[in-house]
Amino acid sequence: MYGVHWLMRTIGRLGEDATLRVKNALGQEGTVYIPIAGARAQAGKIQLKLQNRLVEYEAVTSTPERLATGTKVRVVGLLGNTLEVEPIKAASAV
């Protein structure tokens, strides 16, 4: 029975496409890994979960302030393979 399960699982994987598509990062949330300079002055890096993988991409921001390591960000645009991000504002307590 285990052999049949393994065989069916293997056959099912033949149709999977493991290509990582950067456009799927739009709208995703991630964390700054290497600080990002403000106003697109210099790229940093972010980590995010994309297609069930933890990936790292270069990122820039158009906000004037620098984004420090650990800042939560959302992907708002693509510039080739570089992501444009904006910080996620913390919800204020009511």
C-alpha beads as a LAMMPS data file, in Angstrom:
LAMMPS data file: protein, C-alpha beads

94 atoms
93 bonds

1 atom types
1 bond types

-500.0 500.0 xlo xhi
-500.0 500.0 ylo yhi
-500.0 500.0 zlo zhi

Masses

1 110.0

Atoms # bond

1 1 1 0.000 0.000 0.000
2 1 1 2.896 2.360 0.737
3 1 1 4.334 1.642 -2.706
4 1 1 1.069 2.626 -4.413
5 1 1 0.921 5.829 -2.338
6 1 1 4.507 6.720 -3.286
7 1 1 3.847 5.979 -6.971
8 1 1 0.686 8.119 -7.080
9 1 1 2.437 10.975 -5.306
10 1 1 5.356 10.828 -7.748
11 1 1 3.019 10.813 -10.753
12 1 1 1.119 13.778 -9.311
13 1 1 4.338 15.810 -9.055
14 1 1 5.089 15.478 -12.759
15 1 1 2.689 18.329 -13.490
16 1 1 4.180 20.741 -10.935
17 1 1 6.100 23.777 -12.118
18 1 1 8.786 24.836 -9.651
19 1 1 9.681 28.053 -11.485
20 1 1 9.839 31.020 -9.121
21 1 1 7.841 33.920 -10.579
22 1 1 8.789 37.354 -9.233
23 1 1 5.433 38.886 -10.242
24 1 1 3.769 36.697 -7.610
25 1 1 5.527 38.811 -4.963
26 1 1 3.210 41.787 -5.601
27 1 1 1.146 42.451 -2.485
28 1 1 3.150 40.003 -0.352
29 1 1 4.563 40.955 3.035
30 1 1 8.177 40.445 4.021
31 1 1 10.899 41.570 6.390
32 1 1 13.910 43.788 5.678
33 1 1 17.074 41.684 5.846
34 1 1 19.671 44.270 4.754
35 1 1 18.681 47.930 5.419
36 1 1 17.148 49.828 2.500
37 1 1 18.116 53.475 1.931
38 1 1 15.224 55.903 1.457
39 1 1 14.224 57.605 -1.799
40 1 1 15.602 54.731 -3.924
41 1 1 19.159 55.828 -3.081
42 1 1 20.444 52.282 -2.590
43 1 1 18.956 48.808 -2.674
44 1 1 18.784 46.564 0.359
45 1 1 17.344 43.075 0.673
46 1 1 14.136 41.596 1.996
47 1 1 13.041 38.088 2.848
48 1 1 9.554 36.870 2.058
49 1 1 7.677 33.647 1.575
50 1 1 6.927 33.186 -2.106
51 1 1 5.398 30.047 -3.579
52 1 1 6.008 28.142 -0.314
53 1 1 9.712 29.080 -0.254
54 1 1 11.626 31.592 1.816
55 1 1 13.359 33.827 -0.737
56 1 1 15.585 36.876 -0.619
57 1 1 15.307 39.732 -3.140
58 1 1 16.883 43.128 -3.653
59 1 1 14.468 45.902 -2.766
60 1 1 14.165 49.685 -2.914
61 1 1 11.686 52.102 -1.392
62 1 1 10.395 55.478 -2.529
63 1 1 9.692 56.588 1.056
64 1 1 12.165 59.202 2.326
65 1 1 13.121 57.299 5.493
66 1 1 15.599 54.430 5.697
67 1 1 14.081 51.001 6.386
68 1 1 16.029 49.214 9.114
69 1 1 16.589 45.481 9.496
70 1 1 13.474 43.785 10.831
71 1 1 11.012 46.325 9.391
72 1 1 7.839 44.704 8.031
73 1 1 7.222 45.713 4.404
74 1 1 4.745 45.084 1.589
75 1 1 5.760 44.683 -2.066
76 1 1 4.098 47.416 -4.164
77 1 1 5.985 47.226 -7.455
78 1 1 8.577 45.501 -9.619
79 1 1 11.655 47.033 -11.223
80 1 1 13.045 44.082 -13.167
81 1 1 14.135 41.615 -10.473
82 1 1 14.231 44.340 -7.810
83 1 1 11.146 44.790 -5.651
84 1 1 9.721 48.152 -4.643
85 1 1 8.455 48.049 -1.060
86 1 1 6.737 50.270 1.456
87 1 1 6.709 49.872 5.238
88 1 1 3.601 48.407 6.841
89 1 1 2.158 50.857 9.322
90 1 1 1.432 49.368 12.742
91 1 1 -2.265 49.435 13.613
92 1 1 -2.993 51.996 16.302
93 1 1 -4.627 50.766 19.510
94 1 1 -8.219 51.838 20.032

Bonds

1 1 1 2
2 1 2 3
3 1 3 4
4 1 4 5
5 1 5 6
6 1 6 7
7 1 7 8
8 1 8 9
9 1 9 10
10 1 10 11
11 1 11 12
12 1 12 13
13 1 13 14
14 1 14 15
15 1 15 16
16 1 16 17
17 1 17 18
18 1 18 19
19 1 19 20
20 1 20 21
21 1 21 22
22 1 22 23
23 1 23 24
24 1 24 25
25 1 25 26
26 1 26 27
27 1 27 28
28 1 28 29
29 1 29 30
30 1 30 31
31 1 31 32
32 1 32 33
33 1 33 34
34 1 34 35
35 1 35 36
36 1 36 37
37 1 37 38
38 1 38 39
39 1 39 40
40 1 40 41
41 1 41 42
42 1 42 43
43 1 43 44
44 1 44 45
45 1 45 46
46 1 46 47
47 1 47 48
48 1 48 49
49 1 49 50
50 1 50 51
51 1 51 52
52 1 52 53
53 1 53 54
54 1 54 55
55 1 55 56
56 1 56 57
57 1 57 58
58 1 58 59
59 1 59 60
60 1 60 61
61 1 61 62
62 1 62 63
63 1 63 64
64 1 64 65
65 1 65 66
66 1 66 67
67 1 67 68
68 1 68 69
69 1 69 70
70 1 70 71
71 1 71 72
72 1 72 73
73 1 73 74
74 1 74 75
75 1 75 76
76 1 76 77
77 1 77 78
78 1 78 79
79 1 79 80
80 1 80 81
81 1 81 82
82 1 82 83
83 1 83 84
84 1 84 85
85 1 85 86
86 1 86 87
87 1 87 88
88 1 88 89
89 1 89 90
90 1 90 91
91 1 91 92
92 1 92 93
93 1 93 94
